[in-house]
């Protein structure tokens, strides 16, 4: 009996959980949102390399979903989370998805050094709300990723000081960060000079790039900037000198006329000379560069080759590479606003529309337009993502709430995000007139006659009605009089015809 009671209680609790808001059965959850990886493929991460993890989100419901949030469930047990934890919280969101529409979110993860050659399961918490702010989706999704083992060449060199530091902070292992920029140092080798013997205690004095800075901090395509490299002599006993650095940027361009290095020296050459660096010492070198104007917004690498001598005048060659993120300014234009009708009364609506043209080289994410003004009801429309070289239509209905005083300007604010999720806004204004509402039905029915003649409509209508009544009365009276005369004539004829007939009989 006790077992049956416990079984019934378990069924009741399960039924309550299924009916609770936010806890949806699997089929019901899929009917609202479907979250998948691109091509449904398992992504493979490389040792110490940062990569984007992308999730596609589809609105399978018949309603608009808002405030869609996707957040990885970070495990306290490091054996179950293969990536470096670089932020306090990871969260990506989609402001709005109409019924049947799709969007995507992405996370930038760097594989942990000790992740190894394994397959891990990543869990993400996904929530969504309806237009009333009620949570209609609250579920977890899980996906697999593969990680790679540490290369043998780096295992053998693990005791060397080969740590790199990017302009924004530490960069474990000297890897090239996929977006934020970083450094990657190569091996130092003898290339001649003093017989090829190692100096001091038998080790090769290595010079590495520990980081870099740019001035300004954000490198814009088509602009000049100063690149400063931070160097370190890792040898504890040997000074290095007679140092020559050469910088080489990748070639960018689609044809012979536009092909050129991504970065060129603003003046002079791409070579830098430094007298030397003391044992275990540091130094900085700088060069003025210009970023090619048509660069796509992404990180670009610069190879740094080094030639220097140790204390025995033995020549050593080494190399390093840095990754510099280049940003493109968003460029777009609006067409003229079309307002129909140009003037409305309080409580009425007008259609306002224009076109947005993306003239830049970057994609505009989660774009939306908000219309605000003292005389209208606030309204906004979601435009979605806009690819470079494309256009979209902005179309809203604006309702008048009070009569216009003054010029009656309405402000449209366009907001959008870049690849990093940074929100930017721009504003456009246009004139919009709202008039007082009127209850005069006759005036509403005949506005053109009233405006053209300038005469009062109501008195004229009344006069017409009175005249029509008088005419009708006169017509009816004449008709009755004619009918009476006809009857009298008929009676008279009857009287005349009657006696003659009697006498004849």
C-alpha positions in Angstrom: 0.0 0.0 0.0 2.8 2.4 0.9 4.5 1.7 -2.5 1.3 2.5 -4.4 0.9 5.8 -2.5 4.5 6.8 -3.2 3.9 5.9 -6.9 0.8 8.1 -7.1 2.5 11.0 -5.3 5.4 10.8 -7.8 2.9 11.0 -10.7 1.2 14.0 -9.1 4.5 15.8 -8.7 5.6 15.1 -12.3 2.2 16.4 -13.6 2.7 19.6 -11.5 6.2 20.1 -12.9 5.0 19.7 -16.5 2.2 22.2 -16.0 4.5 24.8 -14.3 5.3 27.9 -16.4 8.8 27.7 -17.9 9.1 23.9 -17.5 8.0 22.5 -20.9 8.0 19.0 -22.3 10.6 18.3 -25.0 8.1 18.4 -27.8 6.5 21.6 -26.5 9.9 23.2 -26.2 10.9 22.3 -29.7 7.6 23.9 -30.9 8.7 27.2 -29.4 12.4 27.5 -30.1 14.9 25.3 -31.9 18.6 25.7 -31.1 21.1 24.0 -33.4 24.8 24.2 -34.4 25.6 25.3 -38.0 25.2 22.2 -40.2 24.6 20.2 -37.1 28.3 19.5 -37.0 30.6 18.9 -34.0 33.3 21.6 -33.8 36.9 20.8 -33.1 39.1 23.2 -31.1 42.8 23.5 -31.4 45.3 23.8 -28.5 45.4 27.4 -27.2 43.4 28.7 -30.1 40.3 30.9 -29.7 37.3 30.0 -31.9 33.7 31.1 -32.1 31.0 28.7 -31.0 27.9 29.6 -32.9 24.3 28.5 -32.2 21.4 29.1 -34.6 18.1 29.9 -32.9 14.7 29.5 -34.8 11.3 30.7 -33.6 9.0 27.8 -34.4 6.0 29.3 -32.6 3.2 31.4 -34.0 4.0 34.5 -31.9 6.8 37.0 -31.6 9.5 36.1 -29.0 11.5 38.7 -27.2 14.5 38.8 -24.9 15.9 35.5 -26.0 18.9 34.7 -23.8 21.5 31.9 -24.3 24.1 31.3 -21.5 26.6 28.5 -21.1 26.3 26.5 -17.9 29.8 26.7 -16.5 30.9 23.7 -14.6 32.7 24.0 -11.3 34.5 20.8 -12.2 37.1 21.9 -14.7 37.2 18.4 -16.2 33.8 19.0 -17.7 34.4 22.5 -19.2 37.2 22.5 -21.8 37.7 26.3 -22.2 39.4 29.0 -20.3 37.1 31.0 -18.1 38.0 34.6 -19.0 34.8 36.4 -18.0 32.6 36.3 -14.9 29.6 35.5 -17.0 28.9 34.5 -20.6 25.6 35.5 -22.1 24.4 36.2 -25.6 20.9 37.5 -26.5 18.6 38.2 -29.4 16.2 41.1 -28.7 13.4 39.8 -30.8 12.4 37.1 -33.3 9.2 37.1 -35.3 7.3 33.9 -35.8 9.2 31.8 -38.3 12.3 33.9 -38.2 15.8 32.7 -37.2 18.9 34.3 -35.6 22.2 33.3 -34.1 24.4 33.9 -31.1 28.1 33.2 -30.7 30.7 32.8 -28.0 34.4 33.1 -28.3 36.1 30.3 -26.4 39.8 29.4 -26.0 40.7 25.7 -25.4 42.3 25.0 -22.0 45.9 23.9 -22.0 45.0 20.6 -20.3 41.8 19.9 -22.2 43.6 17.1 -24.2 42.3 15.1 -27.2 38.8 14.5 -25.9 35.1 15.1 -26.6 33.2 17.3 -24.2 29.5 18.0 -23.7 28.5 21.7 -23.5 25.3 22.7 -21.8 23.5 26.0 -22.5 20.5 27.5 -20.7 18.0 29.1 -23.1 15.1 31.4 -22.1 12.6 33.5 -24.1 9.6 35.7 -23.4 6.4 36.7 -25.3 5.4 40.2 -26.1 3.7 40.5 -22.7 7.0 39.8 -20.9 5.9 36.3 -19.8 8.5 33.5 -19.9 7.4 31.0 -22.5 10.6 29.0 -22.9 13.1 27.9 -20.3 15.2 24.9 -21.2 18.7 23.5 -21.5 20.4 22.3 -24.7 23.6 20.2 -24.9 26.1 19.9 -27.7 29.4 18.1 -28.2 32.8 19.6 -29.1 36.2 18.0 -29.7 39.4 19.3 -28.3 43.0 18.7 -29.5 46.1 17.6 -27.6 49.1 19.9 -27.0 51.6 19.6 -30.0 54.8 17.7 -29.3 56.9 20.7 -30.3 55.3 22.8 -27.6 55.6 20.0 -25.0 59.4 19.9 -25.5 59.6 23.7 -25.1 57.3 23.9 -22.1 60.1 25.0 -19.8 61.0 28.0 -21.9 59.6 31.4 -21.1 57.3 31.8 -24.1 54.4 33.6 -22.5 52.8 36.4 -24.6 50.7 39.4 -23.5 48.2 41.2 -25.7 47.5 44.9 -25.5 44.6 44.3 -23.3 46.2 41.9 -20.7 47.8 38.5 -20.4 47.6 36.0 -23.3 48.4 32.6 -22.0 50.9 30.6 -24.1 51.5 33.4 -26.6 48.7 32.4 -28.9 47.0 34.6 -31.5 43.6 35.5 -30.2 41.0 35.2 -32.9 39.5 38.6 -32.3 41.1 40.7 -29.6 44.6 40.4 -31.0 47.7 38.7 -29.5 51.2 37.5 -30.0 52.9 34.3 -31.0 56.6 33.8 -30.6 58.7 31.4 -32.6 62.0 29.6 -31.9 65.4 31.3 -31.9 68.1 29.7 -34.0 71.8 30.4 -34.7 72.5 31.4 -38.3 76.3 31.8 -38.2 78.7 34.3 -36.7 80.8 32.9 -33.8 80.8 29.3 -34.8 77.2 28.5 -33.8 78.0 27.8 -30.2 75.5 28.7 -27.5 76.5 31.4 -25.1 76.9 31.4 -21.4 75.4 28.3 -19.8 74.7 26.6 -23.2 71.2 28.1 -23.8 70.2 30.3 -26.7 69.4 33.8 -25.7 65.8 34.4 -26.8 64.1 37.6 -27.5 60.3 37.5 -27.5 57.4 39.9 -28.0 55.5 40.1 -24.7 52.8 42.3 -26.0 52.0 45.4 -28.1 49.9 48.6 -28.0 48.4 50.7 -30.7 47.8 54.5 -30.6 44.9 55.0 -31.0 43.7 51.9 -29.3 41.2 51.1 -32.0 42.8 50.7 -35.4 40.4 52.0 -38.1 40.7 51.0 -41.8 42.3 53.8 -43.8 43.8 55.5 -40.7 47.4 56.0 -39.4 48.4 54.4 -36.1 51.6 53.9 -34.0 52.5 50.3 -33.2 54.7 49.7 -30.1 56.1 46.2 -29.5 57.2 45.2 -26.0 60.3 43.0 -26.1 62.1 40.8 -23.5 65.5 39.1 -23.4 64.7 35.8 -21.7 68.4 35.0 -21.1 69.4 35.5 -17.4 73.1 35.8 -18.3 73.6 37.0 -21.9 73.1 40.5 -23.3 71.9 40.7 -26.9 72.8 43.5 -29.3 72.9 44.8 -32.9 69.2 44.0 -33.3 67.3 44.3 -36.6 63.5 43.9 -36.7 61.5 43.6 -39.9 57.7 43.8 -40.0 55.7 42.1 -42.8 51.9 42.3 -43.1 49.7 40.0 -45.2 48.8 41.1 -48.7 45.1 42.0 -49.2 43.1 42.9 -52.3 41.0 41.2 -55.0 42.9 42.4 -58.1 46.3 43.8 -59.2 45.1 47.4 -58.8 44.0 47.0 -55.2 46.5 44.3 -54.0 48.8 45.7 -51.2 50.0 44.8 -47.7 47.3 45.3 -45.1 49.7 47.7 -43.2 52.3 49.9 -44.7 54.8 52.3 -43.0 53.6 55.8 -43.0 57.1 57.0 -43.6 60.4 55.2 -44.1 60.8 51.4 -44.2 59.4 48.5 -42.3 62.8 47.9 -40.6 63.6 48.9 -37.0 67.1 48.9 -35.4 67.8 48.5 -31.7 71.2 48.7 -30.1 70.6 45.9 -27.6 68.8 44.5 -24.5 70.4 43.6 -21.3 70.2 40.1 -19.8 66.7 39.6 -18.5 65.9 43.1 -19.6 63.0 44.6 -21.6 62.7 47.3 -24.4 60.1 48.8 -26.6 60.3 49.6 -30.4 57.7 51.6 -32.3 56.7 52.2 -35.9 54.1 54.4 -37.6 51.8 52.4 -39.9 48.8 53.0 -42.1 45.9 50.5 -42.4 44.6 49.8 -45.9 41.3 51.6 -46.4 39.4 48.6 -47.8 40.3 46.1 -45.1 37.4 43.9 -43.8 36.8 44.2 -40.1 38.8 41.3 -38.6 42.2 40.7 -37.0 45.3 40.9 -39.3 48.6 39.3 -38.5 52.1 41.0 -38.8 55.1 38.8 -38.9 58.1 40.1 -36.9 61.5 38.7 -38.0 64.5 39.4 -35.6 68.2 39.2 -36.2 70.5 39.9 -33.3 73.9 38.8 -31.7 74.7 37.3 -28.3 77.7 38.2 -26.1 80.0 36.2 -28.4 78.8 38.0 -31.6 77.0 34.9 -32.7 74.2 35.7 -35.0 70.7 34.5 -33.9 67.5 34.6 -35.9 64.0 34.5 -34.4 60.5 35.3 -35.4 57.2 36.3 -33.8 53.8 37.3 -35.0 51.1 39.7 -33.7 47.4 40.0 -34.4 45.9 43.5 -34.8 42.1 43.8 -34.9 41.1 46.3 -37.6 37.7 48.0 -37.4 35.6 49.5 -40.1 33.2 52.5 -39.4 29.6 51.8 -40.1 28.4 53.8 -43.1 24.7 54.1 -44.0 22.2 56.5 -45.5 18.5 57.1 -45.3 16.1 58.0 -48.1 13.6 60.8 -47.7 10.7 60.2 -45.4 7.4 59.5 -47.0 4.4 60.6 -44.8 0.8 59.8 -45.8 -1.2 61.9 -45.0 1.1 64.8 -44.2 -1.2 66.1 -41.5 -3.6 64.2 -39.2 -6.0 65.0 -36.4 -5.7 63.7 -32.8 -6.5 60.0 -32.7 -5.7 59.4 -36.4 -2.7 57.6 -37.8 -0.3 58.3 -40.6 2.1 56.0 -42.4 5.8 57.0 -42.3 8.4 55.1 -44.3 11.9 55.4 -45.6 14.8 53.1 -46.8 18.0 52.4 -45.0 21.1 51.7 -47.1 24.2 49.9 -45.6 27.1 51.5 -47.5 29.8 50.3 -45.2 31.9 47.1 -45.1 30.4 45.8 -41.8 27.2 44.0 -41.0 24.7 45.7 -38.8 23.2 43.4 -36.2 19.9 43.7 -34.4 19.0 47.0 -36.0 15.8 48.7 -34.9 14.2 52.2 -35.3 12.4 54.1 -32.5 10.1 57.0 -33.3 9.5 59.6 -30.6 7.9 63.1 -30.4 5.8 65.3 -28.2 2.7 65.0 -30.5 2.8 61.3 -31.3 2.6 57.9 -29.5 6.0 56.3 -29.3 6.5 53.4 -31.8 9.4 51.2 -32.8 10.1 48.6 -35.4 12.7 45.8 -35.5 14.8 45.6 -38.7 17.0 42.6 -37.9 20.5 42.2 -39.5 21.6 44.2 -42.5 24.5 42.9 -44.7 27.0 45.2 -46.3 25.7 46.6 -49.6 22.1 45.8 -48.9 19.0 47.9 -47.9 15.9 47.5 -45.9 12.6 49.4 -45.5 11.5 51.2 -42.3 7.7 51.4 -42.2 5.6 52.4 -39.2 2.2 53.9 -38.3 2.3 57.0 -36.1 -0.7 58.0 -34.0 -1.4 61.7 -33.1 -1.9 62.3 -29.3 -1.9 66.2 -29.1 -2.1 69.2 -31.4 1.3 70.4 -32.8 2.8 73.5 -31.2 5.7 75.0 -33.2 7.5 73.0 -35.9 6.3 69.6 -34.6 9.5 67.5 -35.1 9.6 63.7 -34.7 12.9 62.0 -33.9 13.8 58.6 -35.3 16.6 56.8 -33.5 18.4 53.9 -35.3 20.3 51.5 -33.0 22.5 48.6 -34.1 25.2 46.3 -32.8 28.6 45.4 -34.2 30.3 41.9 -34.1 31.4 42.5 -30.6 27.9 43.4 -29.4 28.6 47.1 -28.9 25.5 49.2 -29.4 25.6 52.4 -31.5 22.9 54.8 -32.3 22.2 57.6 -34.9 19.3 60.0 -35.1 17.1 61.5 -37.9 14.3 64.1 -37.6 11.4 65.1 -39.7 8.4 67.5 -39.4 5.0 66.0 -38.6 1.7 68.0 -38.0 -1.1 66.9 -35.7 -4.3 69.1 -35.6 -7.2 69.3 -33.2 -10.0 66.8 -33.7 -13.5 68.0 -34.8 -17.0 66.4 -34.2 -18.8 68.2 -37.0 -20.0 65.4 -39.3 -21.2 67.7 -42.0 -17.8 69.4 -42.3 -16.2 65.9 -42.5 -18.5 64.9 -45.3 -18.0 68.0 -47.4 -14.6 69.4 -46.7 -13.8 70.4 -50.4 -17.0 72.5 -50.9 -16.5 74.3 -47.6 -12.8 75.0 -48.4 -13.5 76.2 -52.0 -16.4 78.5 -51.3 -15.5 79.7 -47.9 -19.3 79.8 -47.0 -20.9 78.3 -43.9 -22.3 74.8 -44.9 -25.0 74.3 -42.2 -27.1 77.5 -42.9 -27.0 76.8 -46.7 -28.3 73.2 -46.1 -31.1 74.5 -43.9 -32.2 77.1 -46.5 -32.2 74.4 -49.2 -34.4 72.1 -47.0 -36.9 75.0 -46.3 -37.2 75.9 -50.0 -37.6 72.2 -50.9 -40.4 72.0 -48.3 -42.2 75.1 -49.7 -42.0 73.8 -53.2 -43.4 70.5 -52.2 -46.3 72.1 -50.4 -47.2 74.3 -53.4 -47.1 71.3 -55.7 -49.3 69.2 -53.5 -51.8 72.1 -53.0 -52.1 72.7 -56.8 -52.6 69.0 -57.4 -55.4 68.9 -54.9 -57.1 71.9 -56.5 -56.9 70.5 -60.0 -58.4 67.2 -58.7 -61.3 69.1 -57.1 -62.2 71.0 -60.3 -62.2 67.8 -62.3 -64.7 66.2 -59.9 -67.0 69.3 -60.0 -67.0 69.2 -63.9 -67.9 65.5 -63.8 -70.8 66.1 -61.5 -72.2 68.9 -63.7 -72.1 66.7 -66.8 -74.0 64.0 -64.9 -76.7 66.4 -63.9 -77.1 67.6 -67.5 -77.4 64.1 -69.0 -79.9 62.8 -66.4 -83.2 64.7 -67.3 -83.0 64.3 -71.0 -83.0 60.5 -70.6 -86.1 60.5 -68.4 -88.1 62.6 -70.8 -87.1 60.3 -73.6 -88.5 57.3 -71.8 
